[in-house]
Amino acid sequence: MYYDIEVVRIEVKKELGSDVVTRQHGKRLREMILSAWANPPVVVDFEGLRINSVSFFDEAFGQIALTHSSQDLKKVESRGLEKFDAALLQDVIASRLTEARKRSPSKG
């Protein structure tokens, strides 16, 4: 993870390796995202990776979506995802945002 003048960039392959599919990997990524949360935007770069893991995306991004609004999630930008992974990530986030709204109608 590095900070340049205006952006915090997390290079997933460099930080977590090339085989990132587990909840443990997702938790480590979530912790990195949240540690940079106060200095948006946070760019999560997936260049050179194929994830294909609901568990990873849910632990990294879904758990953030449960406790933050959709507006807050705009602080994080994902780059370099393959089309399937990008769709999977959006599905996970949408599902968790819906779950959060059901738990607390004022969220959103």
C-alpha positions in Angstrom: 0.0 0.0 0.0 1.3 3.4 -0.8 0.2 7.0 -0.6 0.9 9.4 -3.4 -0.1 13.1 -3.3 -3.8 12.5 -3.7 -4.5 8.8 -3.7 -4.0 5.8 -1.5 -3.3 2.8 -3.7 -3.5 -0.8 -2.6 -1.9 -3.2 -5.1 -3.6 -6.4 -4.2 -1.1 -8.7 -6.0 1.9 -7.1 -4.3 0.3 -6.9 -0.8 -1.5 -10.3 -0.7 0.0 -12.4 -3.5 -1.4 -13.9 -6.7 -3.8 -16.4 -5.1 -6.3 -14.3 -3.2 -9.6 -16.2 -2.7 -10.1 -16.8 1.0 -11.9 -14.8 3.7 -8.5 -14.4 5.4 -7.2 -12.6 2.4 -10.4 -10.5 2.2 -10.0 -9.5 5.9 -6.5 -8.4 5.3 -7.6 -6.3 2.4 -10.5 -4.8 4.4 -8.1 -3.8 7.1 -5.9 -2.0 4.6 -8.9 -0.2 3.1 -10.2 0.9 6.5 -6.7 2.0 7.6 -6.7 4.4 4.6 -10.4 5.3 4.9 -9.7 8.8 6.3 -7.7 9.7 3.1 -10.0 9.0 0.2 -9.9 8.1 -2.5 -8.6 4.6 -1.8 -7.7 2.8 -5.1 -7.7 -1.0 -4.9 -5.8 -2.3 -7.8 -6.5 -5.9 -8.9 -4.2 -5.7 -12.0 -3.1 -9.2 -13.1 -5.4 -11.1 -10.8 -8.5 -13.3 -11.3 -10.4 -13.6 -8.1 -13.7 -15.5 -8.7 -14.4 -15.7 -5.0 -17.6 -14.5 -3.3 -15.9 -15.2 0.1 -13.0 -12.9 -0.7 -15.1 -10.0 -2.0 -17.6 -10.4 0.8 -15.0 -10.2 3.5 -13.1 -7.3 1.9 -16.0 -5.2 0.6 -19.3 -6.7 1.8 -18.4 -6.3 5.4 -17.6 -2.6 4.8 -21.0 -2.3 3.0 -22.7 -3.6 6.1 -21.5 -0.8 8.2 -21.2 2.1 5.8 -23.5 3.9 3.4 -23.4 3.6 -0.4 -22.1 7.2 -0.4 -19.2 6.2 1.9 -18.3 3.3 -0.4 -17.5 5.9 -3.1 -14.3 6.5 -1.2 -13.1 3.2 -2.6 -12.3 2.6 -6.3 -11.5 -0.8 -7.7 -9.3 -1.0 -10.8 -8.1 -3.8 -12.9 -10.9 -6.3 -12.3 -11.9 -8.7 -15.0 -15.5 -8.3 -16.1 -16.8 -11.3 -14.2 -15.0 -10.2 -11.0 -16.3 -6.6 -11.3 -19.9 -8.0 -11.6 -19.4 -10.3 -8.7 -18.0 -7.5 -6.6 -21.0 -5.3 -7.4 -23.4 -8.1 -6.5 -21.8 -8.7 -3.2 -21.8 -4.9 -2.3 -25.5 -4.6 -3.4 -26.5 -7.6 -1.4 -24.8 -6.3 1.8 -26.1 -2.8 1.3 -29.6 -4.2 1.0 -29.0 -6.3 4.2 -27.8 -3.2 6.0 -30.9 -1.2 5.0 -33.2 -4.0 6.2 -31.4 -4.0 9.6 -31.5 -0.2 9.9 -33.9 1.7 7.6 -32.0 4.9 8.0 -28.9 3.5 6.3 -28.4 3.9 2.6 
